[in-house]
Amino acid sequence: MNKLEGYIKFDIHWENKFINIPDKIFNDLNKWRNKLYKLNLIGALNNGIGFGNISIREANLSSFFITGSTSGNLSLLKKEHYARVFNSNIANNSVDCEGPIKASSESLSHAVFYTSNNTINSVIHIHNYNLWKYFLHKYPTTSKNAEFGTSALAKELEEIIKSSDNSLGIIILEGHKDGIFVYGENINKAGNLIINLLNQL
């Protein structure tokens, strides 16, 4: 895993404030985040640097709620461990967010899913070397040069989302070792895609 994993590479504009996450969104996020944490698909390295993140779109908007940038080492998240991203710009490599915690270092990538396809309502980013190696190039795969948290990766994701069969819901990140994105019209469909990948190994 890249030694810079977990560090924000884009220009983030963050307002430290209370945000009201609807209970339904919070419960759905935490249900799947707990499952994936127990499977070690989301978590933190021994040095405390987090990996993996999860988000849900805000109803009928391009804004979304996502796990915070320093939440990977926590076994159970509360509402204060989530941020709301309400604006993003790939060209300017920037993200606007609010909440008691900064949005995840992968927020720019998550934003691309929601702005590229209005049927996508949940995005999950996991890390697992065995899954990554086995499914590399078997599903749509980004290039080696597209590193995590960058506008280059965001642009490649955008191209794949707009051009590929959206029903696949899986993108492998060749330039982000161990990294996989899954997405779907709701969080249960996205989460179950991960379970299906695990069952195929």
N, C-alpha and C positions, 0 to 999 in steps of 0.2 A: 504494500500500500504506500502511496506517495507520502513522503515525510511532511508535506505541507497540507495533508488531508485535514479538513475541518476549518482551514483559514479562509476568510472571505477575500475573494480576488476582485470583486466588482466594487463599484462606488455605491456605498449604502447610505441612504438618508433615513435615519431612524429617529422616531419620536417616542421617548420613554413615557408611556401612559397606560392607563387601564383600558383594556378592550373587552367588549362583551361577546364572548364566544357562545353561540347558541348551544344549549345542553346537548341537543341531538348531534351536532357536529363534534363537540368535545368528546362525547361518549363513543362515537364511531371511531374517531382518531385514536383514542386511548385503547379501545378494544384491540385494534389491529397493531398499534404500536407495542402493546404488551405482548401479543403473540410473537411478533417479529423480534422483539428484544429477547424473549426466552429462547428463540431459535438462533440467537447471535447473528441475525441479519441486519439488525440495527443495534448500535451500542457504542462502546468506546475502547480504544487501545489501552494498554497498560500505562501509557504516559498521559492518559486522560483525554486525548484527542478523539472527538466523536466521529462516527461514520453512520451513514444512512439517515433518512428523513422521510416524512410523510405529510401529505397535505390534502385538504378538501376545498373545493371551490365554494365561495360564498354564493348563495342562491341567485341565479340569473345575472351574475357579474363576472368580471375577469379577475377580481380580487380573490384571495384565498387565505386560509389559515394553515400555518406550517409549524413544525417543531422548531424550537429555538436553537441557536448556534452553539450553545454550551450545555445541551440537555442530554447528550449521548451517554454520559456516565450515570444517569439516574434511572433506577429500575422502574419507578412509577412517576408519571408526570401529572402536574396539576395545571390549572388554566393559565397560571403565570409562566408556564414553560412553553407557551405558544405565542406566535406573532401573527400579525395580519399584514400581508403584502397587498398594497392597493395600486401600485403602479410599477412598471418596469420598462426598460428601453435597451434593447440589444445593441443598437448602434452606439449608444453612449455608455454601454456596459454599466448600467445603474439599476438600482432597486430602491423603491420607497416603501418603508414598512413602519408599523407602529405596534406598541405593546410593551410589556415589562421586560422583554428580552429581544435581542436582535434576531431577525429571521435567519434560518439556516444558510450555510455557505453555498448550498445548491439552489437557493431561491430563484435565481435567474433562469436556471434550467426548468424548474417547476413552472414558472410563469409562462414559458414558451408553449407548454402543453395546453394551457387554458386559453391563451390568445390565438393559438393556431387552430383549435377545434372546439366548438362550443358544446360538443357532446361529451367531452372529457370532464369529469367532475371530481376525480381523485387521482393522485399521483403518488407512487411509492418508490423510493430509491433505496436499494439494499446493497450489501456487500457480501459476497461469498465466492471464494476462489474456485471451488469445484463447479458451481453453477456457471460462473463466468467462463471458465475454460471449456466446459462441455458445450455450451450454447453459443460460443463465439462464432459469428458468421452463419449460424443456423437460423438466427433471427436478424432483423435489421440491425446493423452494427455501425457505430460511428468510427471515424478514422483514428489512427494512432496519435495524430497531432492535436486532437481536440481534447484538452485537459479539463479536469473537473472545475466547475465554477467559473468558466470563462465564456466570453461572447462567442468564441469559435465553436465551443461545444453547443451553445444555445442555437447557433445558426444551423449546425448540422442536425440537431434534434428537430428544429422547425422544418427542414427539408424532408426528413423522414416522415414526420407526422402528417405533412400535407400530401406526400406522394405515396405512402405505403398503405396496405390494407389495415385500416384502423382497428379491425376486429382482432388483430394479433395482440396488440396491447403490450408488447415487450420490445425493448431496445437494449442492446448490449453495447457497453462503452469500451472500445478497444484501447483508447488512450487514458482510461481511468481504471486501472487494474482492479479486478474484483467487482466493479460497478455495473449494476443493472437497473434500468428504469422499467416499471410496469405502470399501466394506467388503464382506466376504465370509466364507464358511465356512472359508477358508484364505487365506494371504497370496498364493498364486499367482492365485487367482480375483480377489482385490482388485486386485492389480497389473495383471493382464491387462485389467481394466475400464479402467484408465487408458490402456493402449496402444490399446485400441479407441476411446476418446474421441479420442486424437491422430490416429488413422487416419481419423476422420470429418471432420476439418477440411480 
